[in-house]
């Protein structure tokens, strides 16, 4: 009975993971439920010390736990724990990847399922955008913040770029999946993400030229031709979204002119003026509390106290300063920033050092997305923002870890939730009954 149940789960879990990722971009309910179930399974397997725990990337786990402990400790130091609970909880989301690795042990290739789910998610997002555009929505946010929606869609577009084995005919491997995201991202009106498409186009063009120079018959290869098609997709998207682009471009020029002329108290501030005022206020907070910060709510209260009364109404709904480094410094000071940077350095060092070329290229693009978006928005202050980051780290680091385990060929005994194949790895071939031991 147990073996039949595990065989059933082996076929069901990959489908569920794909569905969860497909729903992630448009904020549908199943994603939270499915990922919550996988995390619950992972927590159980960690508690019983199941051999599936070997799938956990230890360096990631150490860095995430260290950052999490720092966040919680400083949260209690600052007091007002209930008011600051949201800001304390967000960094703890990174611990989710630790649970997902053992929790998806029955998924043979999680990176494949996540890439396929991301491709479906992009298609869902385009349909959603067309619907909202039809009902005359100004900036499209998929039921939430437009900027956060742009970040999540762009992250899914990067996941969709991954080349996976046995891709279905209707969801083939192609760099063009990334460029499909241009339409929904532009319709969100989020400017900070747009340079990413130029960066990726240059990367793809470089790869295509390199392949063409190395292989004389390169144009028979899909990537070389697809790079030219990608340029056409960019041009076509620009044409059909020209009104939105023109509107946002004009507003950017207006912001720069207004900032150069100086603040006029009796006129509404532009987005750039708001950011500059918030950044100045955050720097004042950091100067007063450089080591451990001041806490999210307390520091934001002090920043708003420094805003002129005539313009305070334009700032009262802001809960962060739209720059991830300053947000970390004002909330948790130098201590928090050090542990945050250690976390990201550990993760990306692992990806660039041990990942396949496919992983390294897409990790570079993902890092560019984090820096572009984080420089103008609250990168780590949205649940889906951090959620999609966790999915990326879970997929890429998990793929590296599984390949390492296959190379070592050290597994000699298999438990009910493990696989046993020619490589004797946790993600290898057929299920076998447990020997009764958990390693």
C-alpha positions in Angstrom: 0.0 0.0 0.0 2.8 2.4 0.9 4.7 1.6 -2.3 1.6 2.3 -4.4 1.0 5.6 -2.6 4.6 6.6 -3.3 4.3 5.6 -6.9 1.2 7.7 -7.2 2.9 10.7 -5.5 5.9 10.3 -7.9 3.6 11.1 -10.8 1.5 13.7 -9.0 4.1 15.9 -7.3 5.8 17.1 -10.5 2.4 18.2 -11.8 1.6 20.0 -8.6 4.9 21.9 -8.6 4.3 23.0 -12.2 0.8 24.2 -11.3 2.1 26.1 -8.3 4.7 28.0 -10.4 2.2 28.7 -13.2 -0.2 30.3 -10.7 2.5 32.4 -9.0 2.6 35.3 -11.4 -1.1 36.1 -11.4 -1.7 35.5 -7.7 -4.0 32.5 -7.8 -4.7 30.6 -4.6 -3.3 27.1 -5.5 0.3 28.2 -5.4 0.3 29.0 -1.7 -1.6 25.7 -0.9 0.7 23.5 -3.0 4.0 25.1 -1.9 2.7 25.0 1.7 2.1 21.3 1.4 5.6 20.7 0.1 7.1 22.8 2.9 5.1 20.7 5.4 6.4 17.5 4.0 10.0 18.9 4.0 9.7 19.9 7.7 8.5 16.4 8.6 11.4 14.8 6.7 13.9 17.1 8.4 12.5 16.3 11.9 12.7 12.5 11.3 16.2 13.0 9.7 15.2 11.3 6.5 17.9 10.8 3.9 16.1 13.3 1.6 17.7 16.0 3.8 20.9 15.4 1.8 19.2 17.4 -1.0 19.6 20.5 1.2 22.4 22.9 0.1 24.2 23.3 3.4 25.9 26.6 2.5 22.6 28.2 1.6 21.0 26.8 4.7 23.7 28.1 7.0 23.6 31.6 5.4 19.7 31.7 5.5 19.6 30.6 9.1 22.3 33.1 10.1 20.4 35.9 8.4 17.1 34.7 10.0 18.5 34.6 13.5 19.9 38.1 13.0 16.6 39.4 11.9 14.6 37.9 14.7 17.2 38.9 17.4 17.3 42.6 16.2 13.5 42.5 16.0 13.2 41.8 19.7 16.0 44.4 20.4 14.0 47.1 18.7 10.8 46.2 20.5 7.3 46.8 19.0 7.5 43.2 17.7 3.9 43.0 16.7 4.1 46.2 14.7 7.3 45.1 13.1 6.2 41.5 12.6 5.8 41.9 8.8 9.4 43.1 8.4 10.8 40.4 10.7 8.9 37.7 8.8 9.9 38.5 5.2 13.6 37.5 5.5 12.5 34.2 7.1 10.9 33.3 3.8 14.3 32.3 2.5 14.2 29.4 4.9 11.4 28.0 2.7 13.9 26.6 0.2 15.4 24.5 2.9 12.0 22.9 3.4 11.3 22.6 -0.3 14.4 20.5 -1.1 13.4 17.5 0.9 9.7 18.2 0.5 10.0 17.7 -3.3 12.1 14.6 -3.1 9.6 12.7 -5.3 10.1 15.3 -8.1 12.8 13.9 -10.2 13.8 17.2 -11.8 12.4 20.2 -10.0 14.1 22.7 -12.3 12.3 21.2 -15.3 8.9 21.4 -13.6 9.6 25.0 -12.4 10.7 26.1 -15.9 7.6 24.6 -17.5 5.4 26.2 -14.8 7.0 29.6 -15.5 6.2 29.2 -19.2 2.6 28.5 -18.4 2.6 31.4 -15.9 3.8 33.8 -18.6 1.0 32.8 -20.9 -1.5 33.3 -18.0 -0.1 36.7 -17.4 -0.5 37.8 -21.0 -4.1 36.7 -21.0 -4.7 38.5 -17.7 -3.1 41.7 -19.1 -5.2 41.6 -22.2 -8.3 41.3 -20.0 -7.3 44.2 -17.7 -6.3 46.3 -20.7 -9.7 45.7 -22.2 -11.4 47.0 -19.1 -9.3 50.1 -19.3 -6.9 49.6 -16.3 -4.2 52.3 -16.2 -1.3 50.3 -14.6 -1.8 46.5 -14.4 -0.9 44.8 -11.1 -2.6 41.4 -11.2 -4.7 42.4 -8.2 -1.8 43.9 -6.3 1.1 46.3 -6.5 2.1 47.0 -10.2 5.8 47.2 -9.5 5.9 43.9 -7.5 3.9 42.3 -10.3 6.5 43.4 -12.9 9.3 41.9 -10.7 7.6 38.6 -10.3 6.8 38.3 -14.0 10.4 39.2 -15.0 11.6 36.5 -12.5 9.3 33.9 -14.1 10.6 34.9 -17.5 14.1 34.1 -16.4 13.0 30.7 -15.0 11.3 30.1 -18.3 14.6 30.5 -20.2 16.1 27.4 -18.6 16.8 24.6 -21.1 15.2 21.4 -19.7 15.1 17.8 -20.8 12.1 16.4 -22.7 10.3 19.7 -22.9 6.8 19.3 -24.3 6.1 20.4 -27.8 3.7 23.1 -26.7 6.3 24.4 -24.1 9.6 24.1 -26.0 13.0 25.3 -24.9 13.5 28.8 -26.2 14.9 32.1 -25.1 11.8 33.7 -26.6 9.9 32.9 -23.5 11.8 35.6 -21.8 10.8 38.3 -24.3 7.1 37.3 -24.0 7.3 39.0 -20.6 7.9 42.4 -22.2 4.2 42.9 -22.8 2.9 42.3 -19.3 5.9 44.1 -17.7 5.5 47.2 -19.8 1.8 47.3 -19.1 2.5 47.4 -15.3 4.2 50.8 -16.0 7.3 49.7 -14.0 10.4 51.4 -15.6 13.1 49.9 -13.4 12.7 46.4 -15.0 12.8 47.5 -18.6 16.6 47.8 -18.9 16.8 44.1 -18.1 15.4 43.2 -21.5 18.2 45.2 -23.2 20.7 43.4 -21.1 19.3 40.0 -21.9 19.0 40.8 -25.6 22.7 41.6 -25.6 23.5 38.4 -23.8 21.5 36.3 -26.2 23.0 38.1 -29.2 26.5 37.4 -27.8 25.7 33.7 -27.3 24.2 33.5 -30.8 27.3 35.1 -32.4 29.6 32.9 -30.4 27.8 29.8 -31.6 27.7 31.0 -35.2 31.5 31.7 -35.2 32.3 28.4 -33.6 29.9 26.4 -35.8 29.8 27.3 -39.5 26.3 25.9 -39.8 25.2 27.9 -36.7 22.0 29.2 -38.4 20.7 25.6 -38.3 20.8 26.0 -34.6 17.6 27.4 -33.0 19.4 29.9 -30.8 21.0 31.9 -33.6 17.8 32.4 -35.5 15.8 32.9 -32.3 18.0 35.9 -31.3 16.9 37.6 -34.5 13.3 36.7 -33.8 13.7 38.1 -30.3 14.6 41.5 -31.8 11.4 41.4 -33.8 9.4 40.5 -30.6 10.9 43.5 -28.8 10.1 45.8 -31.7 6.5 44.5 -32.0 5.9 44.8 -28.3 7.2 48.4 -28.3 4.8 49.2 -31.1 1.7 47.8 -29.4 2.6 49.3 -26.1 3.8 52.6 -27.4 1.1 54.6 -25.5 2.2 53.2 -22.2 5.9 53.7 -23.0 5.4 57.2 -24.2 3.4 58.1 -21.0 6.1 56.7 -18.7 8.9 58.3 -20.7 7.3 61.7 -20.5 6.8 61.2 -16.8 10.5 60.3 -16.3 11.5 63.5 -18.1 9.1 65.5 -15.9 10.6 63.9 -12.8 14.1 64.9 -13.8 13.1 68.5 -14.7 11.2 68.9 -11.4 14.1 67.5 -9.3 16.5 69.9 -11.1 14.3 72.9 -10.5 14.0 72.2 -6.7 11.0 71.1 -4.6 7.9 73.3 -4.7 6.0 72.7 -1.5 2.5 73.6 -2.9 2.8 71.1 -5.8 2.5 67.3 -5.6 6.0 65.7 -5.6 7.0 63.4 -8.5 8.0 59.8 -7.9 11.6 60.6 -8.1 11.3 63.5 -5.7 9.5 61.2 -3.2 12.3 58.7 -3.5 15.0 61.2 -3.0 13.3 62.6 0.1 12.9 59.1 1.5 16.5 58.3 0.8 17.7 61.4 2.6 15.5 60.6 5.6 16.8 57.0 5.7 20.4 58.3 5.6 19.6 60.5 8.6 18.2 57.5 10.5 21.3 55.4 9.6 23.6 58.2 10.8 21.9 58.1 14.2 21.6 54.3 14.5 24.4 52.9 12.3 25.0 49.5 14.1 21.6 47.9 14.7 19.2 50.2 13.0 16.0 51.5 14.4 13.3 49.0 13.3 11.0 49.3 10.4 8.0 51.1 11.9 10.1 53.4 14.2 12.5 54.4 11.4 9.7 55.1 8.9 8.0 57.2 11.5 11.1 59.3 12.0 11.6 59.7 8.2 8.0 61.0 7.8 8.6 63.4 10.7 11.2 65.1 8.5 8.8 65.6 5.5 7.4 69.2 5.2 3.8 69.4 6.5 2.6 70.7 3.2 3.6 67.5 1.4 3.2 64.9 4.2 -0.1 63.7 2.7 1.8 62.4 -0.3 4.1 60.3 1.9 1.9 58.9 4.6 1.1 55.6 2.8 4.8 54.7 2.2 6.2 51.9 4.3 9.6 51.6 2.8 12.2 53.9 1.1 12.4 52.2 -2.3 16.1 51.1 -2.1 16.8 47.7 -0.6 20.2 48.6 0.9 18.8 51.7 2.7 15.8 49.7 3.9 18.0 47.1 5.5 20.3 49.8 7.0 17.5 51.8 8.5 15.7 48.7 9.9 18.6 46.5 11.1 21.7 48.7 10.6 25.2 47.5 9.6 24.7 44.2 11.4 21.6 43.3 9.2 23.2 44.5 6.0 26.4 42.4 6.6 24.3 39.2 7.1 22.1 40.1 4.2 25.0 40.5 1.9 26.7 37.4 3.2 23.5 35.5 2.3 23.4 36.7 -1.3 27.2 36.4 -1.8 27.1 32.8 -0.6 24.2 32.0 -2.9 25.5 33.6 -6.1 29.1 32.4 -5.5 27.7 28.9 -5.4 25.7 29.4 -8.6 28.5 30.9 -10.6 31.1 28.5 -9.3 29.3 25.2 -9.5 26.4 25.8 -11.9 26.2 24.6 -15.5 26.6 27.3 -18.2 22.8 27.4 -18.4 22.5 28.2 -14.6 25.4 30.7 -14.7 23.9 32.7 -17.5 20.4 32.9 -16.0 21.8 33.6 -12.5 23.7 36.6 -13.9 20.4 37.8 -15.5 18.6 37.2 -12.2 21.2 39.1 -10.2 20.8 42.0 -12.7 17.1 42.0 -12.1 17.6 42.1 -8.3 19.9 45.1 -8.6 17.8 47.0 -11.1 14.6 46.5 -9.2 16.0 46.8 -5.7 17.6 50.2 -6.5 14.1 51.8 -7.0 11.6 49.6 -5.1 11.1 47.5 -2.0 12.8 44.3 -3.2 12.6 42.3 0.1 9.4 43.9 1.4 6.8 41.9 -0.6 5.8 38.3 0.0 5.7 37.3 -3.7 9.0 39.1 -4.4 10.8 36.9 -1.9 8.7 33.9 -2.8 9.9 34.0 -6.5 13.4 34.5 -5.3 13.1 31.4 -3.1 11.8 29.5 -6.2 14.8 30.5 -8.2 17.3 29.5 -5.5 15.4 26.3 -4.8 15.5 25.3 -8.5 19.0 26.2 -9.3 20.8 25.2 -6.2 18.7 22.1 -6.0 19.8 21.1 -9.5 23.4 21.6 -8.6 23.0 19.5 -5.4 21.2 16.7 -7.1 23.9 16.4 -9.8 26.6 16.3 -7.0 24.8 13.5 -5.4 24.6 11.6 -8.6 28.3 12.0 -9.2 29.2 10.8 -5.7 27.2 7.5 -6.1 27.3 7.1 -2.3 23.7 6.1 -1.7 23.4 2.4 -0.8 20.1 2.2 1.0 16.8 3.7 -0.2 13.9 4.9 2.0 10.2 5.0 0.9 10.5 8.6 -0.2 13.7 8.2 -2.2 14.6 7.0 -5.6 17.0 4.3 -6.6 18.4 4.1 -10.1 21.6 3.5 -11.9 23.2 6.4 -10.0 21.8 5.4 -6.6 20.7 9.0 -6.1 17.7 10.5 -4.4 16.3 11.6 -7.7 17.2 8.5 -9.8 14.9 5.7 -11.2 12.4 3.4 -9.5 11.1 3.3 -6.0 12.1 0.4 -3.7 10.8 -0.6 -0.3 12.6 0.9 2.6 15.1 -1.1 4.6 13.6 0.3 7.7 16.4 2.8 8.3 16.5 6.6 7.8 19.9 8.0 7.0 
